[in-house]
Amino acid sequence: MKIAIPTSNGLLCPHFGHCDEFTLVDVDIDTKQILGREVTPAPKHEPGLLPRWLHGLGADLIIAGGMGSRAQQLFAEAKVDVVVGAPVAAPDALVEAWLGGNMETGTNMCDH
């Protein structure tokens, strides 16, 4: 499984569409282990681009602080799961919390 997290300066970027990069984390769901990670620069922000781009990179899950409803809809159509309201933290910590079933999420930090 591949989990994508919008990041800036090594931490989750609260606004999905304005991040500098994406950290892509490969995990083994059965063993709940991180297998590897890669950081890739985010493309220039255009409405609707990021869901297609991340799906093309093989993302199965997005962990975000805030994400607009249109992006969430596009991910749903592509059968990519989305978690919003994640705290600003290091990608590995977020993935480990999600794998362990103890990720605490707040409100979606995006209102569009």
N, C-alpha and C positions, 0 to 999 in steps of 0.2 A: 504494500500500500504506500502511496505517496501523499504526504501532507504538505500543503503550501501555506506559508505564513508571510504576510507582507511585513518587511522589516526596514528599519533605518537605524544606522549605528549599532547593529547587532541586537536590537530589541524589536518586539512587535511594534509596528507603526499603527497608531490608533485609527487612522483613516485609510481604508483599503486602497482607494484610488490615488493616493498621494505618496505612496512609499517610494523609496529609492531602489529597492531590490526585493526579491522574493527568496526566502530560504525554503528549499525543497528538501524534505526529510523523508527518507525511505525507512519504513518500519515493517517489522514482522508482527502481524496482529496476534498470531498464536503464542509467540514467546514474549510479546510486549516489549520488544527491544528495538532500539534505533540501529539501523544497519549502515546508514551513511547520510550525508547531507551535502548540499551544493547551494551556493548563493549565486543568483543570476540577476543582472540588472533588469529593472522593470522597463517595459517599453513606454514610450510617451503615452500619457493618459488620453484615451479617447473613449467616449461612452460605448460600452459593449465589447471593447477589445479584450480586456483582461480575462473575462470568463472564457472566451474562445482560446486565448493564448495559453492560459493555465491548463485548460482541458487538453490542449494539444501537447503539453509537456507531461501529461499523464497524471495530473493531480486527481486524487479521489476525494480529498477533504480539504477545505479551507478553514483555517483558524484565523479569525479577524476580530479587531476591536469594534469597528463600525463598518457597515456596508449598506449601500443603497438598495432599495427594493428591486430595482431593475436588474442589478448585478445578481442578487439572490435568485431572481426568477430565471435568469439565463443559466446559472449554475444548476438549478433544479431541472431545467429542461435537458441539460447535458448529463444528468444523474451524478453530479458532484455534490457531496454533502457540504454544508456550511455551518460553522459555529460562530456566532457573533457575541460580542460583549466580553471577549477575552481581555485579561489585564495586560498591561505593558510588562513584558518579561522576555527572557531569553527563549529562543525557539525550542531548544531541547527541554527546558522546564515546562513549556506549554504542552509539548508532545507527550512528555512523561505523565503530566497530570491528566491529559486526555486518555492515554492508554490505561492509566490506573483507575479511570472512572471518577476522578475527584477534581476535575477542572471546575473552578468557580467562575461563573460568568455573571456579568452585570448587564446593563442595558446596552442596546445597540447604540454606538456613539455617532451614528450617522442618521440624519433625519430626512434624507431624500431618496 
